[in-house]
């Protein structure tokens, strides 16, 4: 999986995302890039990460986000053992 994260095409995507200047540009780019279902899934996972960070139970997170408990468990795993991306953004949002 780490080899994929360093894939040239993915690096180009990350570079393109960094060129976005505001929420409207971000919304427009991601709407063109992703299906509505993909956007919904990403937003549900983000909501799950925020709730898990606030110590909400897995069951409550699953019920509120309409994610499976398996997906909630995966989000929890990456929240605690991932590359630090969730924690980075959560800490920046606190400021």
HULINMO-V325899 format. One record per pair of residues at least 24 apart in sequence whose C-alpha atoms are under 6 Angstrom apart, sorted by the first residue. I is the first residue (numbers start at 0). J is the second residue. Records with the same first field share a line. If there is no record, write none. Layout:
# HULINMO-V325899
I=J + J
This chain:
# HULINMO-V325899
none
